[in-house]
Amino acid sequence: MAAVDISELLRLEAELKSSRARETWTVSLDAKVNLLKYLQIQTVLQFQAAYDDMYYELHQTGGLDCLRSIAPVRSTGVFQPKVLDLQDCGQDDQLEKQLEFYLADAELAKACLDELVMNVAHDSSKYEVQCVEIKSRESTRRKASTGYDGDVRKVADMARVTVICATPEALKEAYLAIMELPEVLRVKNGFNSDWMPSGYRDVKLNPVVNDHLCEIQLHLRGFFELKGGQHAVYEWARELNVTTDMRSKDLFKNLSPEVSEEMIRLAGQNWAGTAYVLPDVQLDAGQYDLAEKSHRQELADAEHEAREFEDHDSEESRRAMHGENTARSRLAHVLEKQGKFEEAETIYRHSMSILKKTHGPDHPEIATGLNNWAGLLSSQHHEANFSLAFRVPCQGKYDAAEPLYVRSLAIREKVYGPDHPEVATSLNNRAEFLRHQGKYEEAEPLHDRSLAILEKVLGPDHLDVAIVLNNWAETLHRQGKYEEAGPLYVRSLAIREKVSGPDHPVVAKGLNNWAEFLNSQGNFDKAEPLLVRSLAIREKVYGPDHPEVAIGLNNLAAVLFRQGKFDKAEPLLVRSLAIHERVYGPDHPDVASGLNNRAQLLCRQGKFEKAEPLFVRSLAIHESVYGPDHPAVAAGLNNLAAFLRDQGKYEEAQPLFIRSLAIHKKVYGPGHPETATVLNNWAGLMKDKGVYDEAEPLYQRAQEMMENALGRDHPNIATILNNRALVMENQGKYEEAEPLYIRSLAIDENTFGPDHPEVAADLNNRAASLCRQKKYTEAIPLLERALTIRTKCFGANHPHTVGTRNGLGIVRKEARAQLEGHVGKPRAQLIGGDSA
């Protein structure tokens, strides 16, 4: 662990407290207070990491097995044996009389307790005994009041002794001797827990000595020595509302841009010796270009220090190599944040090779490195970022990532046991990885187990629980299990609001994810205000030009787009794209996504000449960043091909679809839903060209792939059924098409309910089919219901609503003409079919 001068942090805290008392609050003072808090969080986490390292060493040497053989004793009622008569006392007097009586009783028992422990731990080569004073009156009052409802009888450590043990074997030997006492009411073995909030572990025994309940604390020397000074760390951490569950980067989620900038300036000027955290502050504040420069310098300095050691097997050399490798991993993280995946992957690979040399193959840091490397390869995110056309993963090297996730999980389970938060993290990350491959049934039990661990060790209302709930909901959502997914999204959002307050960025993300779910169900009127609130939180916290604001703008635009509110959506997409270009430069993947979304909107507005160069530029960026065979490139090819197809440029579109399909097969495999989606789109090209005998088998193959991956009742199946039916109609196969339309409608009604836009599209398509067969009277009720749904969901002036209303008018005229015996050429094709 890097050396931390706790006394200097305490001095700095006292200085800032004094400044806050006598000075007007300023941005500079606010930045100093938050920079101190940043250091405090890092220090707490450093202690946690150091304890975890000790725990790992115990595991490796067999010491943990020795300590875990100490059986806990849980008594149903652990009280001071003596009972004080308090019948004639008020509540306040009861507490004071209890304190006076039991502390005096502790004083009488203390000498016997000390003598007893000294006899047990007499070997100075194994033990150091610290016979501390009895607990102070104020500390006892505080413990009784906060932990035991004012009942001093439940306080077991008023008379206590500390025994520092040289080895696990010595600790167990002392335990066995103490257990020979006639009354030991309770034994707590901290080493039996896979995870402890602070990382610290010891064994506590509560014997009765001289008719007084006492406490004997058995510590391992390494743990105890590290603990020195830590109590002060937690004192100021609690005062500043810092918990061990935080991460230093979380601090920036609720700071204004001005305060964040001032913190960076202060660290850059080495205020109070804080220059060493400048690279981390820049990274956590989202200033990736500056962070990259600082982390490259940090790595260069670490490499120089490591080269100074001639004896590479010395402890100092290994420590320097570890510092160098830590700097290397942090640089890789910065590069990954900027989309510089190739260099980041090279660094992760090098880092892992060094970790194996310095720590061995099964160290927890190996597991962390494997997890980070796998995350780079598969690029998973917890927040939905809506796309107007196609979901774009960032890396997608699944074959390479899979064994890394598996091995990382195996190491953590071996080292930490099955119920540690790090195991839950690995389970969650692997579940996300499987979801991105469409392996939903494999992902679900991992989500379930991850959630169970976190609820057990962190409680039901922790932010990590909210994240896993959200991820599990997304997996259910992708399978069309909306009734199961909805409550998980709601609970995730409720936890975020309860823990962080209504205006925190984690709440903005929860609102965003819940809104995406509602958006997918066509509940636009409910989704839109959630996204408006999410955007307002981001702008309040980050200022108007932050990438988080760009995500909020994009997602709100997506819902407006779905409602046909193109004029409202356009300025949001323009502003979102401008922010990403300003922050990341013109050639970043997020810029490519923004260009794609802007192009999709321009297509809906009929501005095709403006849209095409945006599709082309988006594709070029993805090819430049990821190379030619990446899923993001396949998505760009698919979008450009679809655009060209809609323009009637079939010969230009076809090779793009074919190349997109080849990439998807290579990355995801031939049976993945994403591969089936591209196959469906290619079939659409064949349909539009009029080559129906080629289109129909492509649709059928896409349907089979979707059914194998997602089941027969997934809404994606309904889309393909509609498209297949339309091809059959164009071949005059109306009887074969009809059951496909009927099944498509049944799937969507069962999935979304009776009033969803997808149901309206199915009704519209079925009506169009009937009209082509001159069955106008059968088509009218379907169109009437479709019009009702679209008016409710989109409003009266949405293009879908207007088209359905106009089509219904035409069909009614045709029906009247048919009844009057004057049927001419059917014109009902004007209502159109909603193929996907």
C-alpha positions in Angstrom: 0.0 0.0 0.0 1.3 3.5 -0.8 2.4 5.4 2.2 -0.4 7.6 3.6 0.4 10.4 6.1 -2.8 10.3 8.2 -1.5 12.9 10.5 -1.1 15.3 7.6 -4.6 14.6 6.5 -5.8 15.3 10.0 -3.9 18.6 10.1 -5.4 19.6 6.8 -8.8 18.8 8.0 -8.4 20.9 11.1 -7.1 23.8 8.9 -10.1 23.6 6.6 -12.5 23.5 9.5 -11.0 26.7 10.8 -11.2 28.3 7.4 -14.8 27.3 7.0 -15.6 28.9 10.3 -14.1 32.3 9.6 -14.3 32.6 5.8 -17.2 33.1 3.3 -17.8 30.0 1.3 -16.0 30.2 -2.1 -15.4 27.9 -5.0 -11.8 27.6 -3.9 -12.7 26.6 -0.3 -15.3 24.1 -1.7 -12.7 22.6 -3.9 -10.2 22.2 -1.1 -12.8 20.5 1.1 -13.7 18.1 -1.7 -10.1 17.4 -2.6 -9.6 16.5 1.1 -12.6 14.2 0.9 -11.2 12.7 -2.3 -7.9 11.8 -0.4 -9.9 10.4 2.5 -11.9 8.1 0.3 -8.7 6.9 -1.5 -7.1 6.3 1.9 -10.0 4.2 3.2 -9.9 2.1 0.0 -6.2 1.7 0.3 -6.6 0.2 3.8 -9.3 -2.1 2.4 -7.0 -3.3 -0.3 -4.1 -3.9 2.1 -6.4 -6.0 4.4 -7.5 -8.0 1.3 -3.9 -8.6 0.5 -3.2 -10.0 4.0 -6.3 -12.1 3.7 -5.0 -13.5 0.5 -1.7 -14.3 2.0 -3.4 -16.1 4.9 -5.3 -18.1 2.3 -2.1 -19.1 0.5 -0.2 -20.1 3.6 -3.0 -22.2 5.1 -3.4 -19.7 8.0 -7.0 -18.9 7.0 -8.0 -22.6 7.3 -6.5 -22.6 10.8 -8.5 -19.4 11.8 -11.7 -20.6 10.2 -11.6 -23.7 12.4 -12.4 -21.4 15.3 -16.1 -22.1 15.8 -18.3 -19.1 16.6 -20.6 -19.2 19.7 -23.9 -17.4 19.5 -25.8 -17.1 22.7 -29.5 -16.0 22.5 -29.0 -13.4 25.1 -25.7 -11.8 26.0 -26.1 -9.5 29.0 -24.2 -8.4 32.1 -25.1 -11.1 34.6 -25.9 -8.7 37.4 -29.3 -7.0 37.3 -29.7 -3.5 38.7 -33.1 -2.5 40.2 -34.3 0.6 38.3 -38.0 0.6 39.0 -38.1 4.0 40.7 -35.9 5.8 38.1 -36.8 7.9 35.1 -35.4 7.0 31.7 -32.5 9.4 31.9 -31.7 8.4 35.4 -31.8 4.8 34.5 -29.0 5.2 31.9 -26.8 7.2 34.3 -27.3 4.7 37.2 -26.6 1.8 34.8 -23.4 3.5 33.7 -22.2 4.1 37.3 -23.0 0.6 38.4 -21.7 -1.4 35.5 -18.5 0.6 35.0 -17.7 0.2 38.7 -18.3 -3.5 38.2 -16.0 -3.5 35.2 -13.3 -1.9 37.3 -13.6 -4.7 39.9 -13.4 -7.4 37.2 -10.6 -5.8 35.2 -7.7 -7.0 37.4 -8.9 -10.6 37.3 -9.4 -10.4 33.5 -5.8 -9.1 33.0 -4.3 -11.8 35.2 -6.2 -14.5 33.4 -5.1 -13.3 29.9 -1.5 -12.8 31.0 -1.4 -16.5 32.1 -2.8 -17.6 28.8 -0.6 -15.4 26.6 2.6 -15.6 28.7 4.9 -16.5 25.8 6.3 -13.2 24.6 7.5 -14.8 21.3 3.9 -15.5 20.4 1.9 -12.8 22.1 1.8 -9.1 23.1 -0.9 -8.3 25.7 -2.3 -4.8 26.0 -4.2 -4.3 29.2 -6.1 -1.2 28.4 -8.2 0.9 30.7 -11.9 0.2 31.1 -14.2 1.9 28.6 -14.8 5.5 29.3 -18.2 6.7 30.6 -18.9 8.7 27.4 -17.9 5.9 25.0 -20.1 3.4 27.0 -23.0 5.9 26.9 -22.7 6.4 23.2 -22.5 2.6 22.5 -25.5 1.8 24.7 -27.6 4.6 23.2 -26.8 4.0 19.6 -26.5 0.2 19.6 -28.6 -1.1 22.4 -31.5 1.3 23.0 -29.9 2.7 26.2 -29.4 -0.7 27.8 -25.9 -0.8 29.3 -26.3 -4.5 30.3 -25.8 -5.3 26.6 -22.4 -3.6 26.4 -19.8 -6.4 26.6 -16.5 -4.6 26.3 -16.4 -2.2 29.3 -13.6 -4.5 30.7 -11.5 -5.6 27.8 -8.0 -6.9 26.9 -6.2 -7.0 23.6 -3.9 -9.9 22.6 -1.7 -9.4 19.5 -0.8 -12.9 18.1 2.3 -13.5 16.0 0.7 -16.3 13.9 -2.7 -17.9 13.2 -1.6 -20.9 15.1 -0.8 -18.8 18.2 -4.2 -17.1 17.9 -6.0 -20.4 17.9 -3.9 -21.7 20.8 -5.0 -18.6 22.9 -8.6 -19.2 21.8 -8.6 -22.8 23.0 -7.1 -21.8 26.4 -9.8 -19.1 26.9 -12.5 -21.5 26.0 -11.5 -23.6 29.1 -13.2 -20.9 31.2 -16.5 -21.9 32.7 -18.6 -19.3 30.9 -17.8 -17.9 27.5 -21.1 -16.6 26.2 -20.1 -15.5 22.7 -17.4 -15.9 20.1 -17.2 -13.8 17.0 -14.8 -15.0 14.3 -14.3 -12.2 11.7 -12.2 -14.6 9.6 -15.2 -16.7 8.8 -16.7 -13.8 6.7 -15.8 -13.7 3.0 -16.1 -9.9 3.3 -16.0 -7.3 6.0 -17.0 -3.6 5.5 -13.7 -2.2 6.6 -11.5 -5.2 5.6 -10.3 -5.7 9.2 -10.8 -9.1 10.9 -10.2 -10.4 14.4 -11.6 -12.9 16.9 -13.6 -11.6 19.9 -14.6 -13.7 22.9 -17.0 -12.6 25.7 -16.3 -14.6 28.9 -17.8 -13.9 32.3 -15.1 -13.0 34.8 -15.9 -12.1 38.4 -19.6 -12.1 37.5 -19.0 -9.4 34.8 -19.2 -9.9 31.0 -15.9 -9.0 29.5 -14.2 -9.0 26.1 -11.0 -10.5 24.9 -9.8 -9.4 21.5 -7.4 -11.7 19.6 -5.6 -9.9 16.7 -3.1 -11.0 14.2 0.0 -8.9 14.3 0.0 -7.9 10.7 -3.6 -6.8 10.8 -3.1 -5.0 14.1 -0.1 -3.1 12.9 -1.8 -1.9 9.8 -4.8 -0.8 11.9 -2.6 1.7 13.8 -4.0 5.2 13.0 -6.9 3.9 11.1 -9.4 4.8 13.7 -8.7 8.5 13.0 -9.2 7.9 9.3 -12.7 6.6 10.0 -13.5 9.4 12.4 -12.9 12.1 9.8 -14.4 9.9 7.1 -17.7 9.7 9.0 -17.7 13.4 9.8 -17.5 14.2 6.1 -20.0 11.5 5.2 -17.5 9.3 3.5 -18.3 5.5 3.5 -16.1 2.6 2.5 -18.7 1.8 -0.2 -17.8 4.9 -2.1 -15.2 5.3 -4.9 -13.3 8.5 -5.3 -14.7 9.0 -8.8 -18.2 9.0 -7.3 -17.3 12.3 -5.7 -17.4 14.2 -9.0 -21.0 13.1 -9.7 -22.4 15.8 -7.6 -19.9 18.6 -8.0 -20.3 21.7 -10.2 -17.8 22.1 -13.2 -16.3 25.1 -11.4 -15.4 23.1 -8.3 -14.1 20.2 -10.4 -11.9 22.6 -12.4 -10.6 24.2 -9.2 -9.7 20.8 -7.7 -7.6 20.0 -10.7 -5.9 23.4 -10.6 -5.1 22.9 -6.8 -3.7 19.4 -7.4 -1.7 20.8 -10.4 -0.2 23.4 -8.1 0.6 20.7 -5.5 -1.6 22.4 -2.9 -1.0 20.6 0.5 1.1 18.1 -1.4 -1.7 16.8 -3.5 0.1 16.7 -6.9 0.4 12.9 -6.7 -3.4 12.6 -7.2 -3.6 14.9 -10.2 -3.8 12.1 -12.8 -6.6 10.4 -10.9 -8.5 13.7 -10.3 -8.3 14.4 -14.0 -9.5 11.0 -14.9 -12.4 10.9 -12.5 -13.4 14.4 -13.5 -13.7 13.2 -17.1 -10.8 15.2 -18.5 -9.4 12.3 -20.4 -6.9 14.2 -22.7 -5.2 15.8 -19.6 -5.4 12.5 -17.7 -3.7 10.6 -20.5 -0.8 13.0 -20.5 -0.5 12.8 -16.7 -0.7 9.0 -16.6 1.9 8.7 -19.4 4.3 10.8 -17.2 3.3 8.7 -14.2 4.2 5.5 -16.0 7.5 6.9 -17.3 8.5 7.9 -13.7 7.5 4.5 -12.4 9.5 2.7 -15.1 12.5 4.8 -14.3 12.2 4.0 -10.6 11.9 0.2 -11.4 15.1 0.3 -13.5 17.1 1.7 -10.5 17.1 -1.7 -8.8 19.8 -4.1 -9.7 18.4 -7.0 -7.6 15.1 -7.8 -9.3 14.3 -10.4 -6.6 14.4 -7.9 -3.7 11.3 -6.7 -2.0 12.0 -3.1 -3.0 12.3 -4.2 -6.7 9.0 -6.1 -6.6 7.3 -3.1 -5.0 8.7 -0.8 -7.7 7.5 -3.3 -10.4 4.1 -3.3 -8.8 4.0 0.5 -8.8 5.0 0.5 -12.5 2.3 -2.0 -13.4 -0.4 -0.1 -11.5 0.6 3.0 -13.5 0.4 1.0 -16.7 -3.1 -0.3 -15.9 -4.4 3.2 -15.1 -3.1 4.4 -18.4 -4.9 1.6 -20.2 -8.1 2.7 -18.4 -7.7 6.2 -19.6 -7.1 5.1 -23.2 -10.2 2.8 -23.0 -12.3 5.8 -21.9 -11.2 7.6 -25.1 -11.9 4.7 -27.4 -8.2 4.0 -28.0 -8.8 0.3 -27.7 -5.9 -1.2 -29.6 -3.2 0.6 -27.4 -5.2 -0.1 -24.3 -5.4 -3.8 -25.1 -1.7 -4.0 -25.7 -1.0 -2.4 -22.3 -3.5 -4.7 -20.5 -1.8 -7.7 -22.0 1.7 -6.5 -20.9 0.3 -5.7 -17.4 -1.0 -9.2 -17.0 2.3 -10.8 -17.9 4.0 -8.7 -15.2 1.4 -9.4 -12.6 1.9 -13.1 -13.1 5.6 -12.7 -12.4 5.2 -10.6 -9.3 2.0 -12.1 -7.8 1.6 -15.6 -9.2 -1.3 -16.8 -11.3 -4.1 -16.8 -8.6 -3.7 -13.4 -6.9 -6.8 -11.1 -6.6 -5.0 -8.5 -8.6 -4.8 -11.0 -11.4 -8.6 -11.4 -11.2 -9.0 -7.6 -11.4 -6.7 -7.3 -14.3 -8.5 -10.1 -16.2 -11.9 -8.5 -15.5 -10.7 -5.1 -16.8 -9.2 -6.7 -19.9 -12.3 -8.6 -20.6 -14.4 -5.5 -20.1 -12.3 -3.7 -22.7 -12.8 -6.5 -25.2 -16.6 -6.7 -24.7 -17.2 -3.0 -23.6 -20.2 -3.3 -21.4 -22.2 -0.4 -20.0 -24.8 0.0 -17.2 -26.8 2.8 -18.8 -28.9 2.6 -21.9 -27.9 5.1 -24.6 -30.8 5.0 -27.1 -30.0 4.6 -30.7 -32.5 5.7 -33.4 -31.6 2.7 -35.5 -29.2 0.1 -34.2 -27.6 -0.8 -30.9 -23.8 -0.5 -31.3 -21.4 -2.4 -29.0 -18.0 -1.0 -28.6 -15.6 -3.9 -28.9 -17.3 -7.2 -29.2 -14.3 -9.5 -29.1 -16.4 -12.1 -27.3 -14.3 -15.2 -28.0 -11.2 -13.5 -26.4 -13.2 -12.0 -23.5 -15.1 -15.2 -22.4 -12.1 -17.1 -20.8 -10.9 -14.0 -19.1 -14.3 -13.5 -17.3 -14.4 -17.2 -16.4 -10.9 -17.2 -14.9 -11.4 -13.9 -13.1 -14.5 -15.3 -11.4 -12.8 -18.6 -10.5 -9.9 -16.8 -8.8 -12.2 -14.5 -6.8 -14.3 -17.5 -5.6 -11.2 -19.4 -4.6 -9.6 -16.5 -2.8 -12.5 -14.7 -1.3 -15.2 -17.4 -0.9 -18.6 -17.5 -2.6 -20.2 -14.5 -0.8 -17.8 -11.6 -1.4 -18.8 -8.4 -3.3 -15.9 -9.0 -5.7 -17.4 -12.3 -6.6 -20.8 -10.5 -7.1 -19.0 -8.1 -9.4 -17.5 -10.9 -11.5 -20.9 -12.6 -11.7 -22.6 -9.4 -12.8 -20.0 -8.6 -15.4 -20.2 -12.1 -16.9 -24.0 -11.9 -17.0 -23.7 -8.6 -18.9 -21.2 -10.2 -21.2 -23.6 -13.1 -21.9 -26.5 -10.7 -22.5 -24.6 -8.9 -25.1 -24.3 -12.2 -27.0 -28.0 -13.0 -26.6 -27.3 -15.8 -24.1 -30.1 -14.6 -21.8 -30.9 -17.9 -20.1 -27.2 -18.3 -19.1 -27.1 -14.7 -17.8 -30.2 -14.8 -15.6 -28.9 -17.2 -12.9 -25.7 -15.1 -12.7 -27.7 -11.9 -12.1 -29.7 -13.7 -9.5 -26.7 -14.9 -7.6 -24.9 -11.6 -7.8 -28.0 -9.8 -6.4 -28.3 -12.3 -3.6 -24.7 -11.8 -2.5 -24.9 -8.0 -2.6 -28.2 -7.9 -0.7 -26.7 -10.2 1.9 -23.4 -8.3 2.5 -24.5 -4.7 1.7 -28.2 -4.7 2.4 -31.2 -4.3 0.1 -30.8 -0.6 -0.4 -27.3 -0.3 -1.6 -26.4 1.4 -5.0 -24.6 -1.7 -6.1 -27.8 -3.6 -5.6 -29.6 -1.0 -7.8 -27.1 -1.6 -10.6 -27.5 -5.3 -10.6 -31.3 -4.9 -10.5 -31.1 -2.7 -13.5 -28.9 -5.1 -15.4 -31.1 -8.0 -14.7 -34.1 -6.0 -15.8 -32.3 -5.3 -19.1 -31.7 -9.0 -19.6 -35.4 -9.7 -19.0 -36.3 -6.7 -21.2 -34.3 -8.1 -24.1 -36.3 -11.3 -23.9 -39.6 -9.6 -23.9 -40.3 -10.5 -20.3 -41.8 -7.1 -19.6 -43.9 -8.0 -16.5 -40.8 -9.3 -14.8 -38.5 -6.5 -15.9 -40.6 -3.6 -14.9 -40.6 -4.0 -11.1 -36.8 -4.4 -11.2 -36.4 -1.1 -13.0 -38.7 0.6 -10.5 -36.9 -0.8 -7.5 -33.5 0.1 -8.9 -34.7 3.7 -9.4 -36.2 3.8 -5.9 -32.9 2.7 -4.3 -31.0 5.4 -6.2 -33.4 8.1 -5.0 -33.4 6.9 -1.4 -29.6 6.6 -1.1 -28.5 9.6 -3.2 -31.4 12.0 -3.2 -33.6 13.2 -6.1 -31.0 15.3 -7.9 -28.0 12.9 -8.1 -26.5 11.6 -11.4 -27.2 8.0 -10.4 -30.9 9.0 -10.2 -30.6 10.5 -13.7 -29.3 7.1 -15.0 -32.1 5.3 -13.3 -34.7 7.6 -14.8 -33.0 7.1 -18.2 -33.2 3.3 -17.9 -36.8 3.2 -16.7 -37.7 5.6 -19.6 -36.1 3.4 -22.2 -38.2 0.5 -20.9 -41.4 2.6 -21.2 -40.3 3.9 -24.6 -39.9 0.3 -25.9 -43.5 -0.4 -24.8 -44.8 2.7 -26.5 -45.6 4.5 -23.3 -44.1 7.8 -24.7 -46.2 10.1 -22.5 -44.7 8.4 -19.4 -41.1 8.1 -20.8 -40.7 11.7 -22.0 -41.1 13.5 -18.6 -38.6 11.0 -17.0 -36.0 11.9 -19.7 -36.7 15.6 -19.2 -36.0 15.2 -15.5 -32.9 13.1 -16.2 -31.5 15.8 -18.5 -32.2 18.5 -16.0 -30.3 16.7 -13.3 -27.3 16.2 -15.6 -27.2 19.8 -16.7 -27.5 21.0 -13.1 -24.7 18.7 -11.9 -22.3 18.8 -14.9 -23.0 22.0 -16.7 -24.3 22.4 -20.2 -21.3 20.9 -22.1 -20.6 17.6 -20.5 -20.8 14.2 -22.3 -23.4 13.0 -19.7 -25.5 15.9 -20.9 -25.0 14.8 -24.5 -26.3 11.3 -23.5 -29.4 12.9 -21.9 -30.1 15.0 -25.0 -29.7 12.0 -27.3 -32.1 9.9 -25.3 -34.8 12.5 -25.0 -34.5 13.1 -28.8 -35.0 9.3 -29.3 -38.4 9.4 -27.6 -39.4 12.5 -29.5 -38.3 10.8 -32.7 -40.5 7.8 -31.9 -43.5 10.1 -31.5 -42.8 11.9 -34.8 -41.8 15.1 -33.1 -38.9 15.6 -35.5 -38.7 19.4 -35.1 -38.3 19.1 -31.4 -35.8 16.2 -31.6 -33.5 17.8 -34.2 -32.0 20.6 -32.0 -31.3 18.1 -29.2 -29.4 15.8 -31.6 -27.5 18.7 -33.0 -26.5 19.9 -29.5 -25.6 16.3 -28.4 -23.3 15.8 -31.4 -21.6 19.2 -30.9 -20.8 18.4 -27.3 -19.2 15.0 -28.2 -17.2 16.6 -31.0 -16.0 19.4 -28.7 -15.1 17.0 -25.8 -13.7 14.0 -27.8 -12.7 15.4 -31.1 -14.2 14.6 -34.6 -13.1 11.0 -34.8 -14.5 9.4 -31.6 -17.0 6.5 -31.5 -19.6 8.6 -29.6 -19.4 11.2 -32.4 -20.0 8.4 -34.9 -23.2 7.3 -33.0 -24.3 11.0 -32.9 -23.8 11.3 -36.7 -25.9 8.1 -37.2 -28.7 9.3 -35.1 -28.7 12.7 -36.8 -28.8 11.0 -40.2 -31.8 8.8 -39.2 -33.7 11.9 -38.2 -32.9 13.6 -41.5 -34.2 10.6 -43.4 -37.5 10.8 -41.6 -37.7 14.5 -42.5 -37.0 13.6 -46.2 -33.6 15.3 -46.2 -31.8 12.4 -47.9 -29.0 14.4 -49.4 -28.0 15.7 -46.0 -28.3 12.3 -44.4 -26.1 10.3 -46.7 -22.7 12.0 -45.9 -23.5 11.6 -42.2 -24.0 7.8 -42.6 -20.7 7.6 -44.6 -18.7 9.6 -42.0 -20.1 7.6 -39.1 -19.0 4.4 -40.8 -15.6 5.8 -41.6 -15.0 6.7 -37.9 -15.9 3.3 -36.7 -13.7 1.6 -39.3 -10.8 3.9 -38.3 -11.2 3.3 -34.6 -12.1 -0.4 -34.5 -10.8 -1.8 -37.8 -12.9 -3.5 -40.6 -14.4 -6.4 -38.7 -16.0 -4.9 -35.6 -19.7 -5.0 -34.7 -19.9 -1.2 -34.7 -18.7 -1.3 -38.3 -21.3 -3.9 -39.1 -23.9 -1.6 -37.6 -22.7 1.3 -39.7 -22.8 -0.9 -42.9 -26.3 -2.0 -42.0 -27.6 1.5 -41.5 -26.0 2.8 -44.7 -27.3 -0.2 -46.7 -30.8 0.4 -45.4 -30.6 4.0 -46.4 -29.4 3.1 -49.9 -32.1 0.5 -50.2 -34.8 3.0 -49.3 -33.4 5.2 -52.0 -33.8 2.4 -54.5 -30.0 2.0 -54.8 -30.2 -1.7 -54.5 -26.9 -2.6 -56.2 -25.0 -0.3 -53.9 -26.8 -1.6 -50.8 -26.4 -5.3 -51.4 -22.6 -5.7 -50.8 -22.9 -3.6 -47.7 -25.6 -5.9 -46.2 -23.5 -9.0 -47.2 -20.4 -7.5 -45.5 -22.4 -6.6 -42.4 -23.8 -10.1 -42.2 -20.3 -11.6 -42.5 -19.0 -9.5 -39.6 -21.9 -10.5 -37.4 -21.4 -14.2 -38.2 -17.7 -13.8 -37.3 -18.2 -11.9 -34.1 -21.5 -13.3 -32.7 -21.8 -16.6 -34.5 -24.3 -17.7 -37.1 -27.3 -18.1 -34.7 -27.1 -14.8 -32.8 -30.1 -12.4 -32.8 -28.0 -9.6 -34.2 -27.0 -11.8 -37.1 -30.6 -12.6 -37.7 -31.5 -8.9 -37.7 -29.0 -8.2 -40.5 -30.3 -11.3 -42.4 -33.8 -9.8 -42.1 -32.7 -6.5 -43.5 -31.0 -8.2 -46.4 -34.2 -10.1 -47.1 -35.9 -6.7 -47.1 -33.6 -5.6 -49.9 -34.5 -8.7 -51.9 -38.2 -7.9 -51.3 -37.8 -4.3 -52.5 -36.0 -5.5 -55.6 -38.9 -7.8 -56.3 -36.8 -10.9 -56.0 -39.3 -12.7 -53.8 -38.1 -16.2 -54.3 -34.7 -15.1 -52.8 -36.2 -12.9 -50.0 -38.6 -15.5 -48.6 -36.0 -18.2 -47.6 -33.8 -15.4 -46.1 -36.7 -14.3 -43.9 -37.4 -17.9 -43.0 -33.8 -18.5 -42.0 -33.8 -15.3 -39.9 -37.0 -16.4 -38.2 -35.5 -19.8 -37.3 -32.4 -18.1 -35.9 -34.5 -15.7 -33.8 -36.7 -18.5 -32.5 -33.8 -20.7 -31.5 -32.1 -17.7 -29.6 -35.1 -16.0 -28.1 -38.1 -18.4 -28.2 -41.1 -18.5 -30.4 -43.0 -15.6 -28.7 -40.4 -12.8 -28.7 -41.5 -9.6 -30.4 -38.6 -9.8 -32.9 -40.3 -12.9 -34.3 -43.4 -10.9 -34.9 -41.4 -8.4 -37.0 -40.0 -11.2 -39.2 -43.5 -12.9 -39.5 -44.9 -9.6 -40.8 -42.1 -9.3 -43.4 -42.5 -12.9 -44.5 -46.2 -12.5 -44.9 -45.7 -9.4 -47.1 -43.4 -11.4 -49.4 -45.9 -14.2 -49.7 -48.6 -11.8 -50.6 -46.5 -10.3 -53.4 -46.3 -13.8 -54.7 -50.1 -14.2 -54.5 -49.8 -16.6 -51.6 -52.5 -15.0 -49.4 -53.6 -18.2 -47.7 -50.0 -18.8 -46.5 -49.6 -15.2 -45.5 -52.7 -15.0 -43.3 -51.6 -17.2 -40.4 -48.3 -15.3 -40.2 -50.1 -12.0 -39.8 -52.4 -13.6 -37.2 -49.5 -15.0 -35.2 -47.5 -11.7 -35.4 -50.5 -9.8 -33.9 -50.9 -12.4 -31.2 -47.3 -12.2 -30.1 -47.3 -8.4 -29.9 -50.6 -8.3 -28.0 -49.3 -10.8 -25.6 -46.0 -9.0 -25.2 -47.0 -5.4 -25.2 -50.7 -5.4 -24.4 -53.6 -4.4 -26.7 -52.8 -0.7 -27.1 -49.1 -0.7 -28.2 -47.8 0.9 -31.4 -46.5 -2.5 -32.5 -50.0 -3.9 -32.3 -51.3 -1.0 -34.4 -48.6 -1.8 -37.0 -49.8 -5.4 -37.0 -53.4 -4.4 -37.4 -52.4 -2.0 -40.3 -50.5 -4.7 -42.1 -53.3 -7.2 -41.7 -55.8 -4.6 -43.0 -53.5 -3.9 -46.0 -53.4 -7.6 -46.8 -57.2 -7.8 -46.7 -57.5 -4.7 -48.9 -55.3 -6.3 -51.5 -57.8 -9.2 -51.6 -60.7 -6.6 -51.8 -62.0 -7.7 -48.4 -62.6 -4.1 -47.4 -65.4 -4.6 -44.8 -63.0 -7.0 -42.9 -60.2 -4.4 -43.0 -62.2 -1.5 -41.7 -62.4 -2.6 -37.9 -58.7 -3.4 -38.0 -57.9 0.1 -39.3 -60.3 1.7 -36.8 -58.6 0.0 -33.9 -55.1 0.9 -35.3 -56.2 4.5 -35.6 -57.4 4.6 -32.0 -54.1 3.2 -30.8 -51.9 5.5 -32.9 -54.0 8.6 -31.9 -53.5 7.6 -28.2 -49.8 6.9 -28.5 -48.6 9.4 -31.0 -51.3 12.1 -31.2 -53.6 13.1 -34.1 -50.9 14.7 -36.2 -48.2 12.1 -36.2 -47.4 10.7 -39.7 -48.4 7.2 -38.7 -51.8 8.5 -37.3 -52.4 10.7 -40.4 -51.5 7.8 -42.8 -53.9 5.4 -41.0 -56.7 8.0 -40.9 -56.3 8.7 -44.6 -56.1 5.0 -45.4 -59.2 4.3 -43.4 -61.1 6.9 -45.4 -60.0 5.3 -48.7 -61.0 1.8 -47.6 -64.4 3.0 -46.4 -65.0 4.5 -49.9 -63.9 1.2 -51.5 -66.2 -0.7 -49.2 -69.2 1.5 -50.1 -68.4 1.2 -53.8 -68.1 -2.6 -53.4 -71.5 -2.8 -51.7 -73.0 -0.6 -54.5 -71.5 -3.0 -57.1 -69.1 -0.4 -58.6 -65.7 -1.8 -57.5 -62.8 -0.4 -59.5 -59.1 -1.0 -59.2 -58.4 -1.3 -55.5 -56.6 1.7 -54.1 -56.3 0.6 -50.5 -52.6 -0.1 -50.9 -52.3 3.6 -50.0 -52.6 2.7 -46.3 -49.2 0.9 -46.6 -47.7 -1.9 -44.7 -45.3 -1.4 -41.8 -42.5 -3.8 -42.6 -39.4 -3.6 -40.4 
